[in-house]
Amino acid sequence: MESKQLEITRIPLRFTSDARRVITRLFLPGEPPRLRKIIDLAMQLDEPEVKRLLGEVNEFFAGRHHDLASTFRSHYQRVAEHLPEGANLSDDRQLLMGAYFTSEYSFESAALFNPSIVPHPYQDGVPPGSIRFLMSLRATGEGHVSSIVFRCGLIDSAGHITVAPVSPYARSLKPAEDQVNEKQSFFEKLIEMGAYNDTVGDILDMLPDRFTDDAVDRVLDELTQRDPQPPLLDESAESLRWLARSDYLLRLPENTCPSEIVIFPATENESRGMEDMRLVRFVDDDGTATYHGVYTAFNGFRVLPMLMTTTNFRPVEVTPLHGRYVQNKGLALFPRRLNGWYAMISRFDGRNLFLMRSKNIRFWNEADRICGPAFPWQYVQIGNCGSPIETPKGWLLVTHGVGPMRKYCIGVALLDLNDPARVIGQLREPLITPAPAERDGYVPNVVYSCGSMIHRDQLIIPYAMSDSATTFATVRVAELLDHLANQAPS
C-alpha cells in the first residue's frame, strides 16, 4: 500500500549574488613591451603627483578591501623585473605602480549556487538544541569563472534557519609560497599518472625527502645547463612541474569571517573555474574530525577532481585526486571509513552511480556500480547531491536526476549500511522539482544540491535554483525513511 505523500517544506530564505562583492587580481594588460610602456609612463610622474594619485586610489578603493597596500606591494613585485636597470622607487611610487597592475573582480556577479552544508567546526555559545552550520557555495563571475565561497548560520531546536550577516570584505586566498612536497607521495602520484621513467627517477634522486616547488625548478635548471637537450627531459619536466603546482596550501589570516573567504582559481588546472564542492565532516576511526571538500577543477578543456582538506580552515590543503576511476564530476566522500577503507560516491561514466573504495584518500582504483537511471525523471542521467548521510536504517543519499528537456530534479536513495553498493530504497518520484519561481535562471529548470545534513530529525537540503541562487527545503527524516522502506526495490 502506498504511503501518504511526503511533506516537503520550502524555507523562504535566499542566497543571491551580489555584484558589489569584489576581490583584487593581478592585472597584466598584454606582453612585456606593453607592461614596460606603462612602467615608463609611471616613472615620469613627479613625487607630488605620485602621492596625489595614490591618495585618490586609496580613497576610491580602500573601503572595499583589507590591507590594499599589501596587494599593491605584491603586484609591484610581480612586475619589478621590467623596471629600468638601477631604478630606485619610493614606497609611494611602488604602491602606485602596483595599483596600475591591479584590478577588481566581482566574483559572484553572475550567480551564487550549488551549496553544501556541514556542522561548523566551532560550536561555542550555541543555544541548547541548536547547531551552527557552515555552507560552501559556487560563486560565478565575469567570464563564467567559478570560485568557492562560504556562509554560516544557525539551525535552532525548532528547525528555524538563520544566516549570519555577510562581511562587506572578501579575501582571495593565495597559495603559500613555502609549500613542501613529500618525496614518497610525489613518487606515488607520478606512478599513478603514468609519468614515471628513468629521467624522472634521476631528478627525484637529486631532491631531498621534503622539497618545495622552487627546488624542482632549480634541479631542472641545473640539468638543462648541463645538457640543453637531454633525452626525455622536456616531457619529464612538464610532468614534474605540473604535479608540483597542483598541490598547494592556503592560509587564512587571523580573525577571518567565513563569508570573507574566497577560494579563487590558483593553478592552471583551475584557470576556468572551481566547481561544485561537496563538503563533508569526516570522522576517522580514532575520533578525529577533518573537513574534506571534493570539487572539480576546470581549465577550459578538461576536468580534474580535487580534494580540499582542513581541520579548522587554518590552513587548507588542496591536492588532485588520482586513479583509474577519478573521472568526470560529482565525487562525494563518505563521512567515515567503511571497514577501514575510504569510500566515495562517483559517476565516472557520466550516467550511473558507483561506490569507490580506497586505502589512500588520494588514489581511487576500485569501483562497483550501485545503480543507473530507473525512473523517467532520471533517464538521461543520475548523480549524487552530496555525501551520504548515516542513519540507523541505512545511508541516505540525496541524488539528482535529469529527464525530458534537461530538467533536473532532486531525489533520495537509501543504501545498505554495511554494503552501500546495495540500494534498499529509492523514491520513485522526485523529492524536489523546480517550482515555477525556481525554474528561470542562468541554466533553467534545475534544482541541485552538493550536500545536506540532519538536525533533530530534519533533513536540511540547501539547493540551487536554476544555477542562479540558493534556498532551503526540509523533510522529516522518520517520514522519509518510512517512504523509502515502502519503495524498496523489488
Beta strands, then each sheet from edge to edge (+ up, - down):
strand 1: 9-15
strand 2: 23-26
strand 3: 102-105
strand 4: 111-119
strand 5: 131-140
strand 6: 146-155
strand 7: 161-163
strand 8: 171-172
strand 9: 180-182
strand 10: 210-212
strand 11: 248-250
strand 12: 261-263
strand 13: 273-283
strand 14: 289-298
strand 15: 303-310
strand 16: 316-320
strand 17: 332-333
strand 18: 342-346
strand 19: 353-358
strand 20: 366-371
strand 21: 381-384
strand 22: 389-391
strand 23: 394-402
strand 24: 408-415
strand 25: 423-426
strand 26: 447-448
strand 27: 453-455
strand 28: 458-465
strand 29: 469-476
sheet 1: 1+ 29- 28+ 26-
sheet 2: 1+ 29- 28+ 27-
sheet 3: 2+ 3-
sheet 4: 4+ 5- 6+ 7-
sheet 5: 4+ 5- 6+ 12- 8-
sheet 6: 9+ 10-
sheet 7: 11+ 16- 15+ 14- 13+
sheet 8: 17+ 18- 19+ 20-
sheet 9: 21+ 23- 22+
sheet 10: 21+ 23- 24+ 25-
end
